[in-house]
Amino acid sequence: MHQNSIMRYADYVDLRYTPKPSDLICDFYVEPGPKFTVKTAAGGVAAESSIGTWTELTTSQKYVEKLGAKVFSIRGNNIRIAYPIGLFEAGNMPNILSSIAGNVFGLKDLANLRLNDIHFPKQIVRAYKGPKFGIPGIRKLLRVPKRPLVGTIVKPKLGLRTVDHAHVAYNAWAGGCDIVKDDENLSNQSFNRFKQRVVQTLRARDRAEAETGERKVYMANITAETNEMLRRARFVKSQGGEYAMVDIITCGWSAMQTLREANEDLRLVLHAHRAMHAAFTKNPRHGINMRVISRITRLVGLDQLHIGTVVGKMFESKEEVLANRDALVERMGELKPTFPVASGGLHPGMIPQLVKIFGNDIILQFGGGIHGLKLGTHAGAMAARQALDAALSGIQLKEYARKHKELAAVLSQWGTK
C-alpha cells in the first residue's frame, strides 16, 4: 500500500451504499497495520480484491469504476463488502475465490484478515448444480427416513492390508454401522491397492447387507489427480459402489466441479472430507472461516461434509459448528441440503449429547470410538446403535446399558464425555 493511495482506498468505502440483490457479499474481520485505520484497511481490501491497486494507473477507464467493490458496513473490526456480479465468471469457483480471497491476504499493511462468511446472489447460485443426492437422496438410498446415520472410519487409517481392511469394514456393518469409509490419506498405497480394496470391501458390504437386512454403504477414497480421480469414481460405480469420498481442499475446487459434472452420469453420493482446512480456518483472526468452505462445498455439489463435533477432539466451538451446519441446510436457491457429518474423537457414550446438539439430520462417525473398544469393532458398532436407540427413546445410557453389554463396555472404558 502506497502512502499516496490512502484516499483511493478510502474511496472504496461507502457506508450509505445499499447492496444490490445481484451483489456478492463478503463478511471480513480486519486488523490494520500501524499506519492504517480500519476504514482505510477496509477500503484496501475492497480495492485490491476488485479493480484497485497500490498506485495510480494510466491504463484505467472511467467505465471500470462501476466494478469497484464497496465497503458498506464497518462495525469495530468487522466489515462487509459488496462485489458487483460483473467481476465474476459465475460458474467458475476458482475465479471467484481468486478475487475475494486472493492477494488481499498477503498485503503487508494488514496485520490480520479473515473471511468469515460469503453470501452468493441468485445469479451465481443458479450456475451450480449443488448436491446430486443431498439429505433426502441419501436417506432414500439407505432407507433410513429419520434417525441420525451411524458411520465409522476404518482404523488404523494406514497400514492395514486389503483383506484386513475389508474384515474391519464387515464387522462394523454387521454390528450396526450404516456407513464405512476410508480415511483421508488412504489412497493406492502398496499395502492396500485401490482396486482390490474396492472389490473386497464391497463384497463385505454385500455380505453384511444379506445378514442384517439393512442397507450398507462404503465410501472409497478416490482422492487423486483429477483424471485419475474420475477413473477411480468410474471403477467404484462399475463394481456396484454407490458412494465415493474425496478430500476437497487438497484436490481443489476446479477438481470438485469436474467431479460433480461427471457425477451427472455416475450418480455416486459424494462425501467431502475437509483435510487441511484448519491450516486456514483455525485462527479466529486470520484466514477463512469453515462456514465459507461449507457454503462452497454445497454449491459445487458435494452431498456430505465434515462440520466439526462440538464434543470430541476437534477445535471449533458450538457456535462455529452449528454455523457450518446451517450453511449446509438453510435455503440456498433450489439446491438440495448437504448432509452434515460430525467426526473426530467421538465414541458412543457421546451420542445423547450429539443428538441434542444436532437433531436427526446428522451423520455420526466414529473411528477409534468403535475400533478402540476392548470388545472389538463388532461390539463397538453395536454400542453405537444401542446408544442411539437409547437417546432417541429418551432413556439414560446407564439404564440402557444394564441390558446391553456392549454399551456397558463403552461406558466403563470412556464414560459419556
C-alpha beads as a LAMMPS data file, in Angstrom:
LAMMPS data file: protein, C-alpha beads

417 atoms
416 bonds

1 atom types
1 bond types

-500.0 500.0 xlo xhi
-500.0 500.0 ylo yhi
-500.0 500.0 zlo zhi

Masses

1 110.0

Atoms # bond

1 1 1 0.000 0.000 0.000
2 1 1 1.493 3.352 -1.095
3 1 1 1.033 6.444 1.052
4 1 1 -0.435 8.376 -1.913
5 1 1 -3.090 5.694 -2.295
6 1 1 -4.744 6.238 1.099
7 1 1 -7.560 8.362 -0.302
8 1 1 -8.039 5.975 -3.193
9 1 1 -8.524 3.102 -0.797
10 1 1 -10.855 5.192 1.343
11 1 1 -12.946 5.916 -1.743
12 1 1 -13.962 2.246 -1.775
13 1 1 -15.810 2.806 1.500
14 1 1 -19.412 3.969 1.133
15 1 1 -21.416 3.389 4.291
16 1 1 -24.521 4.754 2.577
17 1 1 -24.430 2.099 -0.110
18 1 1 -27.289 -0.412 -0.162
19 1 1 -26.194 -3.701 -1.731
20 1 1 -27.997 -4.815 -4.858
21 1 1 -29.658 -8.253 -4.945
22 1 1 -27.075 -9.215 -7.560
23 1 1 -24.063 -8.278 -5.393
24 1 1 -21.868 -10.940 -3.828
25 1 1 -21.438 -10.047 -0.140
26 1 1 -18.388 -10.920 1.962
27 1 1 -18.013 -10.519 5.706
28 1 1 -14.410 -9.886 6.783
29 1 1 -12.624 -9.373 10.074
30 1 1 -9.747 -6.955 9.511
31 1 1 -6.877 -5.744 11.677
32 1 1 -4.945 -2.877 10.083
33 1 1 -1.213 -2.401 10.376
34 1 1 0.177 0.506 12.429
35 1 1 -0.072 3.064 9.585
36 1 1 -3.730 2.474 8.743
37 1 1 -7.176 2.803 10.242
38 1 1 -9.836 0.120 9.960
39 1 1 -11.594 2.263 7.385
40 1 1 -8.535 2.621 5.183
41 1 1 -7.661 -1.057 5.568
42 1 1 -11.237 -1.992 4.663
43 1 1 -11.020 0.148 1.552
44 1 1 -7.732 -1.523 0.691
45 1 1 -9.349 -4.969 0.877
46 1 1 -12.219 -3.838 -1.361
47 1 1 -9.875 -2.191 -3.850
48 1 1 -7.291 -4.961 -4.087
49 1 1 -9.950 -7.688 -4.383
50 1 1 -11.775 -5.882 -7.193
51 1 1 -10.355 -3.191 -9.538
52 1 1 -7.801 -1.262 -7.441
53 1 1 -4.071 -1.497 -6.908
54 1 1 -1.314 0.256 -4.933
55 1 1 -0.759 3.209 -7.286
56 1 1 -2.488 5.437 -9.823
57 1 1 -2.891 3.913 -13.278
58 1 1 -2.578 5.356 -16.769
59 1 1 -4.487 2.410 -18.231
60 1 1 -7.787 2.656 -16.357
61 1 1 -11.006 3.906 -17.918
62 1 1 -13.995 5.645 -16.338
63 1 1 -16.311 2.728 -17.112
64 1 1 -14.177 0.401 -14.946
65 1 1 -15.261 2.225 -11.783
66 1 1 -18.697 0.583 -11.767
67 1 1 -16.987 -2.724 -10.989
68 1 1 -15.354 -1.418 -7.829
69 1 1 -16.274 -3.289 -4.633
70 1 1 -17.817 -1.200 -1.845
71 1 1 -17.375 -1.435 1.913
72 1 1 -20.893 -0.719 3.142
73 1 1 -20.623 -1.649 6.817
74 1 1 -17.909 -1.219 9.450
75 1 1 -18.563 -2.385 12.996
76 1 1 -15.388 -2.480 15.028
77 1 1 -13.051 -4.712 13.064
78 1 1 -15.885 -6.422 11.200
79 1 1 -16.538 -5.140 7.702
80 1 1 -18.935 -6.071 4.897
81 1 1 -18.047 -5.682 1.243
82 1 1 -20.384 -5.801 -1.747
83 1 1 -18.902 -7.052 -5.022
84 1 1 -20.676 -6.311 -8.321
85 1 1 -21.572 -9.568 -10.035
86 1 1 -19.833 -8.366 -13.199
87 1 1 -16.483 -9.050 -11.507
88 1 1 -17.004 -12.803 -11.693
89 1 1 -17.486 -15.679 -14.060
90 1 1 -20.475 -17.140 -12.231
91 1 1 -19.787 -20.853 -12.704
92 1 1 -16.043 -20.592 -12.064
93 1 1 -15.383 -21.074 -8.344
94 1 1 -11.587 -20.685 -8.608
95 1 1 -12.146 -17.320 -10.314
96 1 1 -14.449 -16.115 -7.542
97 1 1 -12.068 -17.136 -4.776
98 1 1 -9.040 -15.728 -6.578
99 1 1 -10.801 -12.366 -6.330
100 1 1 -12.320 -12.256 -2.861
101 1 1 -9.765 -14.473 -1.091
102 1 1 -6.666 -13.955 -3.204
103 1 1 -3.834 -11.433 -2.885
104 1 1 -5.547 -9.479 -0.112
105 1 1 -4.338 -11.995 2.483
106 1 1 -0.744 -11.152 1.587
107 1 1 -0.895 -7.362 1.975
108 1 1 1.815 -6.405 4.458
109 1 1 -0.120 -3.445 5.860
110 1 1 -2.905 -5.740 7.067
111 1 1 -1.958 -7.349 10.366
112 1 1 -4.744 -9.913 10.036
113 1 1 -7.629 -10.630 7.684
114 1 1 -10.286 -13.312 7.933
115 1 1 -13.102 -14.101 5.517
116 1 1 -15.900 -15.051 7.893
117 1 1 -18.835 -15.515 5.528
118 1 1 -19.898 -15.258 1.936
119 1 1 -23.369 -14.680 0.515
120 1 1 -23.919 -15.667 -3.087
121 1 1 -26.577 -13.902 -5.189
122 1 1 -29.158 -15.973 -7.028
123 1 1 -27.428 -15.478 -10.357
124 1 1 -24.314 -17.235 -9.074
125 1 1 -26.202 -19.957 -7.190
126 1 1 -28.059 -20.843 -10.390
127 1 1 -24.742 -21.517 -12.136
128 1 1 -24.117 -24.579 -9.942
129 1 1 -25.882 -27.923 -9.686
130 1 1 -25.442 -28.423 -5.941
131 1 1 -25.646 -31.906 -4.380
132 1 1 -26.894 -34.733 -6.581
133 1 1 -28.478 -36.528 -3.615
134 1 1 -28.228 -34.380 -0.502
135 1 1 -30.061 -35.325 2.682
136 1 1 -33.282 -36.595 1.059
137 1 1 -31.482 -38.689 -1.555
138 1 1 -29.123 -40.263 0.973
139 1 1 -31.975 -41.161 3.304
140 1 1 -33.834 -42.750 0.401
141 1 1 -30.761 -44.728 -0.626
142 1 1 -30.156 -46.062 2.874
143 1 1 -33.864 -46.459 3.664
144 1 1 -33.405 -44.562 6.912
145 1 1 -36.100 -41.876 6.866
146 1 1 -35.451 -40.091 10.138
147 1 1 -32.759 -41.153 12.609
148 1 1 -29.123 -39.998 12.510
149 1 1 -26.878 -42.193 10.396
150 1 1 -24.049 -44.110 12.051
151 1 1 -20.708 -44.422 10.342
152 1 1 -17.133 -45.423 11.003
153 1 1 -13.699 -44.873 9.520
154 1 1 -11.515 -47.948 9.124
155 1 1 -8.668 -47.740 11.639
156 1 1 -5.737 -47.716 11.715
157 1 1 -6.042 -45.159 8.946
158 1 1 -2.970 -46.511 7.130
159 1 1 -1.167 -49.823 7.106
160 1 1 -3.898 -52.459 7.001
161 1 1 -3.674 -54.952 4.192
162 1 1 -6.671 -55.175 1.894
163 1 1 -8.116 -58.347 3.378
164 1 1 -7.924 -56.930 6.912
165 1 1 -9.405 -53.604 5.802
166 1 1 -12.418 -55.439 4.356
167 1 1 -12.724 -57.547 7.512
168 1 1 -12.838 -54.458 9.732
169 1 1 -15.481 -52.948 7.451
170 1 1 -17.593 -56.105 7.609
171 1 1 -17.510 -56.192 11.409
172 1 1 -18.568 -52.548 11.578
173 1 1 -21.509 -53.085 9.213
174 1 1 -22.544 -56.322 10.891
175 1 1 -22.528 -54.576 14.252
176 1 1 -24.879 -51.852 13.064
177 1 1 -22.991 -49.135 11.162
178 1 1 -24.762 -47.756 8.111
179 1 1 -21.571 -46.369 6.613
180 1 1 -17.924 -47.383 6.440
181 1 1 -15.368 -45.034 4.925
182 1 1 -11.686 -44.893 4.108
183 1 1 -9.592 -42.338 5.928
184 1 1 -8.431 -39.191 4.188
185 1 1 -4.896 -40.358 3.397
186 1 1 -5.658 -43.911 2.253
187 1 1 -5.202 -43.954 -1.493
188 1 1 -3.476 -46.596 -3.650
189 1 1 -0.510 -47.495 -1.479
190 1 1 1.375 -50.754 -1.976
191 1 1 -0.057 -52.344 1.169
192 1 1 -3.676 -51.708 0.131
193 1 1 -4.246 -51.160 -3.572
194 1 1 -7.305 -49.132 -4.513
195 1 1 -8.998 -51.535 -6.917
196 1 1 -8.531 -54.603 -4.740
197 1 1 -9.780 -52.667 -1.727
198 1 1 -12.927 -51.555 -3.513
199 1 1 -13.692 -55.071 -4.750
200 1 1 -13.093 -56.815 -1.435
201 1 1 -14.768 -54.193 0.734
202 1 1 -17.880 -54.108 -1.436
203 1 1 -18.080 -57.894 -1.116
204 1 1 -18.002 -57.417 2.643
205 1 1 -20.767 -54.836 2.292
206 1 1 -22.950 -57.267 0.356
207 1 1 -22.410 -59.951 2.967
208 1 1 -23.327 -57.578 5.789
209 1 1 -26.466 -56.437 3.963
210 1 1 -27.594 -60.014 3.451
211 1 1 -27.067 -60.856 7.112
212 1 1 -28.576 -57.714 8.660
213 1 1 -31.335 -56.841 6.205
214 1 1 -30.134 -53.234 6.294
215 1 1 -28.673 -51.108 3.505
216 1 1 -24.935 -50.535 3.915
217 1 1 -22.610 -48.182 2.022
218 1 1 -18.869 -47.919 1.532
219 1 1 -17.103 -44.610 0.916
220 1 1 -13.987 -45.419 -1.086
221 1 1 -11.460 -42.581 -1.085
222 1 1 -10.941 -41.601 -4.734
223 1 1 -8.714 -38.582 -3.942
224 1 1 -6.065 -38.212 -6.642
225 1 1 -5.067 -36.119 -9.664
226 1 1 -8.334 -35.141 -11.335
227 1 1 -8.270 -37.558 -14.283
228 1 1 -7.235 -40.417 -12.028
229 1 1 -9.930 -39.428 -9.552
230 1 1 -12.534 -39.732 -12.294
231 1 1 -11.175 -43.144 -13.309
232 1 1 -11.459 -44.303 -9.712
233 1 1 -15.001 -42.976 -9.436
234 1 1 -15.962 -44.921 -12.553
235 1 1 -14.358 -48.054 -11.139
236 1 1 -16.343 -47.722 -7.906
237 1 1 -19.518 -47.446 -9.950
238 1 1 -18.590 -50.439 -12.110
239 1 1 -18.220 -52.589 -9.004
240 1 1 -21.623 -51.704 -7.625
241 1 1 -20.462 -48.942 -5.312
242 1 1 -22.839 -46.105 -4.531
243 1 1 -20.527 -43.717 -2.685
244 1 1 -17.163 -42.037 -3.119
245 1 1 -15.240 -39.767 -0.784
246 1 1 -12.831 -37.034 -1.747
247 1 1 -10.521 -34.614 0.050
248 1 1 -11.982 -31.375 -1.221
249 1 1 -9.296 -28.926 -0.074
250 1 1 -6.253 -30.847 -1.258
251 1 1 -7.910 -31.680 -4.594
252 1 1 -9.183 -28.139 -5.168
253 1 1 -12.428 -26.563 -6.321
254 1 1 -11.886 -26.982 -10.043
255 1 1 -11.445 -30.714 -9.478
256 1 1 -14.665 -30.739 -7.461
257 1 1 -16.542 -29.009 -10.251
258 1 1 -15.201 -31.538 -12.749
259 1 1 -16.183 -34.437 -10.491
260 1 1 -19.665 -33.037 -9.966
261 1 1 -20.174 -32.657 -13.695
262 1 1 -19.126 -36.274 -14.238
263 1 1 -21.466 -37.316 -11.445
264 1 1 -24.495 -36.457 -13.565
265 1 1 -23.866 -39.825 -15.193
266 1 1 -22.061 -41.653 -12.384
267 1 1 -24.722 -40.915 -9.784
268 1 1 -22.490 -41.539 -6.785
269 1 1 -23.089 -39.967 -3.389
270 1 1 -20.067 -37.687 -2.886
271 1 1 -18.662 -37.413 0.625
272 1 1 -16.428 -34.388 1.296
273 1 1 -13.533 -34.715 3.716
274 1 1 -12.084 -31.363 4.785
275 1 1 -8.449 -32.436 5.314
276 1 1 -6.118 -29.389 5.525
277 1 1 -8.935 -26.933 6.285
278 1 1 -7.567 -25.988 9.710
279 1 1 -4.444 -24.555 8.091
280 1 1 -6.604 -21.526 7.276
281 1 1 -9.796 -21.936 9.357
282 1 1 -8.378 -22.400 12.868
283 1 1 -7.016 -18.898 13.530
284 1 1 -10.043 -16.744 14.500
285 1 1 -8.269 -13.557 13.326
286 1 1 -6.796 -14.640 10.006
287 1 1 -7.713 -16.973 7.172
288 1 1 -11.071 -18.308 6.071
289 1 1 -13.979 -19.446 8.215
290 1 1 -15.153 -23.054 7.800
291 1 1 -18.630 -21.628 7.193
292 1 1 -17.345 -20.292 3.859
293 1 1 -15.988 -23.725 2.931
294 1 1 -19.371 -25.216 3.841
295 1 1 -21.246 -22.888 1.506
296 1 1 -18.860 -23.510 -1.376
297 1 1 -18.909 -27.274 -0.854
298 1 1 -22.669 -27.308 -1.143
299 1 1 -22.666 -25.001 -4.130
300 1 1 -20.210 -27.081 -6.158
301 1 1 -22.188 -30.222 -5.395
302 1 1 -20.881 -32.429 -2.580
303 1 1 -23.519 -34.467 -0.737
304 1 1 -21.871 -34.735 2.692
305 1 1 -19.330 -32.643 4.610
306 1 1 -17.499 -32.770 7.932
307 1 1 -18.541 -29.780 10.058
308 1 1 -16.858 -30.374 13.430
309 1 1 -18.172 -32.075 16.535
310 1 1 -18.659 -29.634 19.472
311 1 1 -17.642 -32.575 21.690
312 1 1 -14.696 -34.803 20.792
313 1 1 -11.228 -33.750 19.640
314 1 1 -11.952 -31.016 17.081
315 1 1 -11.299 -27.376 17.954
316 1 1 -14.425 -25.492 16.832
317 1 1 -16.903 -24.004 19.282
318 1 1 -20.548 -24.997 19.327
319 1 1 -21.459 -21.705 17.660
320 1 1 -18.987 -22.309 14.827
321 1 1 -20.057 -25.905 14.238
322 1 1 -23.736 -25.001 14.131
323 1 1 -22.971 -22.171 11.704
324 1 1 -21.219 -24.728 9.490
325 1 1 -24.271 -26.966 9.745
326 1 1 -26.674 -24.149 8.931
327 1 1 -24.713 -23.255 5.796
328 1 1 -25.328 -26.798 4.536
329 1 1 -29.053 -26.985 5.216
330 1 1 -30.536 -23.490 5.040
331 1 1 -32.370 -22.299 1.928
332 1 1 -29.948 -21.740 -0.944
333 1 1 -31.944 -21.296 -4.100
334 1 1 -33.174 -24.682 -5.281
335 1 1 -30.097 -26.598 -4.102
336 1 1 -30.560 -29.725 -2.013
337 1 1 -29.172 -29.629 1.544
338 1 1 -25.772 -31.236 2.104
339 1 1 -25.730 -33.847 4.892
340 1 1 -23.647 -32.612 7.880
341 1 1 -21.104 -35.041 9.333
342 1 1 -19.766 -34.989 12.906
343 1 1 -16.463 -36.821 13.079
344 1 1 -13.335 -36.596 15.195
345 1 1 -12.635 -38.082 18.604
346 1 1 -16.175 -39.356 19.155
347 1 1 -17.370 -42.521 20.904
348 1 1 -20.854 -43.972 21.512
349 1 1 -21.115 -42.534 25.017
350 1 1 -21.324 -39.057 23.451
351 1 1 -24.322 -39.857 21.269
352 1 1 -27.005 -38.330 23.534
353 1 1 -25.070 -35.028 23.527
354 1 1 -24.636 -35.177 19.774
355 1 1 -28.322 -35.837 19.129
356 1 1 -29.243 -32.983 21.441
357 1 1 -26.892 -30.624 19.598
358 1 1 -27.620 -31.646 16.007
359 1 1 -31.004 -33.357 15.947
360 1 1 -31.658 -36.163 13.473
361 1 1 -30.118 -34.780 10.301
362 1 1 -26.537 -35.659 11.165
363 1 1 -24.116 -38.429 10.250
364 1 1 -22.287 -39.589 13.383
365 1 1 -18.868 -41.006 12.517
366 1 1 -16.700 -42.917 14.952
367 1 1 -13.153 -44.109 14.328
368 1 1 -11.287 -45.062 17.470
369 1 1 -14.613 -44.817 19.304
370 1 1 -15.689 -48.037 17.592
371 1 1 -12.431 -49.830 16.796
372 1 1 -10.824 -48.915 20.109
373 1 1 -13.437 -50.638 22.242
374 1 1 -11.753 -53.531 24.028
375 1 1 -14.549 -55.884 22.954
376 1 1 -13.702 -55.195 19.309
377 1 1 -15.158 -53.489 16.242
378 1 1 -18.387 -55.501 16.054
379 1 1 -19.214 -54.676 19.667
380 1 1 -18.230 -51.032 19.148
381 1 1 -20.704 -50.711 16.296
382 1 1 -23.382 -52.432 18.342
383 1 1 -22.753 -49.995 21.180
384 1 1 -23.178 -47.047 18.835
385 1 1 -26.575 -48.249 17.679
386 1 1 -27.575 -49.048 21.248
387 1 1 -26.608 -45.581 22.420
388 1 1 -28.541 -44.044 19.532
389 1 1 -31.638 -46.150 20.313
390 1 1 -31.434 -45.029 23.936
391 1 1 -31.018 -41.358 23.020
392 1 1 -33.944 -41.407 20.595
393 1 1 -36.097 -43.170 23.201
394 1 1 -35.198 -40.724 25.960
395 1 1 -33.538 -43.411 28.076
396 1 1 -30.400 -42.682 30.068
397 1 1 -27.361 -44.576 28.812
398 1 1 -26.572 -46.092 32.204
399 1 1 -30.065 -47.512 32.395
400 1 1 -29.951 -48.851 28.830
401 1 1 -26.522 -50.356 29.447
402 1 1 -27.905 -52.669 32.133
403 1 1 -29.262 -54.948 29.430
404 1 1 -26.715 -54.132 26.691
405 1 1 -23.203 -55.305 27.497
406 1 1 -21.603 -53.545 24.537
407 1 1 -22.855 -50.143 25.651
408 1 1 -21.888 -51.008 29.212
409 1 1 -18.341 -51.680 27.960
410 1 1 -18.228 -48.232 26.315
411 1 1 -19.355 -46.502 29.491
412 1 1 -16.791 -48.438 31.506
413 1 1 -13.981 -47.609 29.093
414 1 1 -14.773 -43.999 28.157
415 1 1 -17.797 -42.755 30.097
416 1 1 -20.040 -40.193 28.424
417 1 1 -17.582 -37.357 27.751

Bonds

1 1 1 2
2 1 2 3
3 1 3 4
4 1 4 5
5 1 5 6
6 1 6 7
7 1 7 8
8 1 8 9
9 1 9 10
10 1 10 11
11 1 11 12
12 1 12 13
13 1 13 14
14 1 14 15
15 1 15 16
16 1 16 17
17 1 17 18
18 1 18 19
19 1 19 20
20 1 20 21
21 1 21 22
22 1 22 23
23 1 23 24
24 1 24 25
25 1 25 26
26 1 26 27
27 1 27 28
28 1 28 29
29 1 29 30
30 1 30 31
31 1 31 32
32 1 32 33
33 1 33 34
34 1 34 35
35 1 35 36
36 1 36 37
37 1 37 38
38 1 38 39
39 1 39 40
40 1 40 41
41 1 41 42
42 1 42 43
43 1 43 44
44 1 44 45
45 1 45 46
46 1 46 47
47 1 47 48
48 1 48 49
49 1 49 50
50 1 50 51
51 1 51 52
52 1 52 53
53 1 53 54
54 1 54 55
55 1 55 56
56 1 56 57
57 1 57 58
58 1 58 59
59 1 59 60
60 1 60 61
61 1 61 62
62 1 62 63
63 1 63 64
64 1 64 65
65 1 65 66
66 1 66 67
67 1 67 68
68 1 68 69
69 1 69 70
70 1 70 71
71 1 71 72
72 1 72 73
73 1 73 74
74 1 74 75
75 1 75 76
76 1 76 77
77 1 77 78
78 1 78 79
79 1 79 80
80 1 80 81
81 1 81 82
82 1 82 83
83 1 83 84
84 1 84 85
85 1 85 86
86 1 86 87
87 1 87 88
88 1 88 89
89 1 89 90
90 1 90 91
91 1 91 92
92 1 92 93
93 1 93 94
94 1 94 95
95 1 95 96
96 1 96 97
97 1 97 98
98 1 98 99
99 1 99 100
100 1 100 101
101 1 101 102
102 1 102 103
103 1 103 104
104 1 104 105
105 1 105 106
106 1 106 107
107 1 107 108
108 1 108 109
109 1 109 110
110 1 110 111
111 1 111 112
112 1 112 113
113 1 113 114
114 1 114 115
115 1 115 116
116 1 116 117
117 1 117 118
118 1 118 119
119 1 119 120
120 1 120 121
121 1 121 122
122 1 122 123
123 1 123 124
124 1 124 125
125 1 125 126
126 1 126 127
127 1 127 128
128 1 128 129
129 1 129 130
130 1 130 131
131 1 131 132
132 1 132 133
133 1 133 134
134 1 134 135
135 1 135 136
136 1 136 137
137 1 137 138
138 1 138 139
139 1 139 140
140 1 140 141
141 1 141 142
142 1 142 143
143 1 143 144
144 1 144 145
145 1 145 146
146 1 146 147
147 1 147 148
148 1 148 149
149 1 149 150
150 1 150 151
151 1 151 152
152 1 152 153
153 1 153 154
154 1 154 155
155 1 155 156
156 1 156 157
157 1 157 158
158 1 158 159
159 1 159 160
160 1 160 161
161 1 161 162
162 1 162 163
163 1 163 164
164 1 164 165
165 1 165 166
166 1 166 167
167 1 167 168
168 1 168 169
169 1 169 170
170 1 170 171
171 1 171 172
172 1 172 173
173 1 173 174
174 1 174 175
175 1 175 176
176 1 176 177
177 1 177 178
178 1 178 179
179 1 179 180
180 1 180 181
181 1 181 182
182 1 182 183
183 1 183 184
184 1 184 185
185 1 185 186
186 1 186 187
187 1 187 188
188 1 188 189
189 1 189 190
190 1 190 191
191 1 191 192
192 1 192 193
193 1 193 194
194 1 194 195
195 1 195 196
196 1 196 197
197 1 197 198
198 1 198 199
199 1 199 200
200 1 200 201
201 1 201 202
202 1 202 203
203 1 203 204
204 1 204 205
205 1 205 206
206 1 206 207
207 1 207 208
208 1 208 209
209 1 209 210
210 1 210 211
211 1 211 212
212 1 212 213
213 1 213 214
214 1 214 215
215 1 215 216
216 1 216 217
217 1 217 218
218 1 218 219
219 1 219 220
220 1 220 221
221 1 221 222
222 1 222 223
223 1 223 224
224 1 224 225
225 1 225 226
226 1 226 227
227 1 227 228
228 1 228 229
229 1 229 230
230 1 230 231
231 1 231 232
232 1 232 233
233 1 233 234
234 1 234 235
235 1 235 236
236 1 236 237
237 1 237 238
238 1 238 239
239 1 239 240
240 1 240 241
241 1 241 242
242 1 242 243
243 1 243 244
244 1 244 245
245 1 245 246
246 1 246 247
247 1 247 248
248 1 248 249
249 1 249 250
250 1 250 251
251 1 251 252
252 1 252 253
253 1 253 254
254 1 254 255
255 1 255 256
256 1 256 257
257 1 257 258
258 1 258 259
259 1 259 260
260 1 260 261
261 1 261 262
262 1 262 263
263 1 263 264
264 1 264 265
265 1 265 266
266 1 266 267
267 1 267 268
268 1 268 269
269 1 269 270
270 1 270 271
271 1 271 272
272 1 272 273
273 1 273 274
274 1 274 275
275 1 275 276
276 1 276 277
277 1 277 278
278 1 278 279
279 1 279 280
280 1 280 281
281 1 281 282
282 1 282 283
283 1 283 284
284 1 284 285
285 1 285 286
286 1 286 287
287 1 287 288
288 1 288 289
289 1 289 290
290 1 290 291
291 1 291 292
292 1 292 293
293 1 293 294
294 1 294 295
295 1 295 296
296 1 296 297
297 1 297 298
298 1 298 299
299 1 299 300
300 1 300 301
301 1 301 302
302 1 302 303
303 1 303 304
304 1 304 305
305 1 305 306
306 1 306 307
307 1 307 308
308 1 308 309
309 1 309 310
310 1 310 311
311 1 311 312
312 1 312 313
313 1 313 314
314 1 314 315
315 1 315 316
316 1 316 317
317 1 317 318
318 1 318 319
319 1 319 320
320 1 320 321
321 1 321 322
322 1 322 323
323 1 323 324
324 1 324 325
325 1 325 326
326 1 326 327
327 1 327 328
328 1 328 329
329 1 329 330
330 1 330 331
331 1 331 332
332 1 332 333
333 1 333 334
334 1 334 335
335 1 335 336
336 1 336 337
337 1 337 338
338 1 338 339
339 1 339 340
340 1 340 341
341 1 341 342
342 1 342 343
343 1 343 344
344 1 344 345
345 1 345 346
346 1 346 347
347 1 347 348
348 1 348 349
349 1 349 350
350 1 350 351
351 1 351 352
352 1 352 353
353 1 353 354
354 1 354 355
355 1 355 356
356 1 356 357
357 1 357 358
358 1 358 359
359 1 359 360
360 1 360 361
361 1 361 362
362 1 362 363
363 1 363 364
364 1 364 365
365 1 365 366
366 1 366 367
367 1 367 368
368 1 368 369
369 1 369 370
370 1 370 371
371 1 371 372
372 1 372 373
373 1 373 374
374 1 374 375
375 1 375 376
376 1 376 377
377 1 377 378
378 1 378 379
379 1 379 380
380 1 380 381
381 1 381 382
382 1 382 383
383 1 383 384
384 1 384 385
385 1 385 386
386 1 386 387
387 1 387 388
388 1 388 389
389 1 389 390
390 1 390 391
391 1 391 392
392 1 392 393
393 1 393 394
394 1 394 395
395 1 395 396
396 1 396 397
397 1 397 398
398 1 398 399
399 1 399 400
400 1 400 401
401 1 401 402
402 1 402 403
403 1 403 404
404 1 404 405
405 1 405 406
406 1 406 407
407 1 407 408
408 1 408 409
409 1 409 410
410 1 410 411
411 1 411 412
412 1 412 413
413 1 413 414
414 1 414 415
415 1 415 416
416 1 416 417
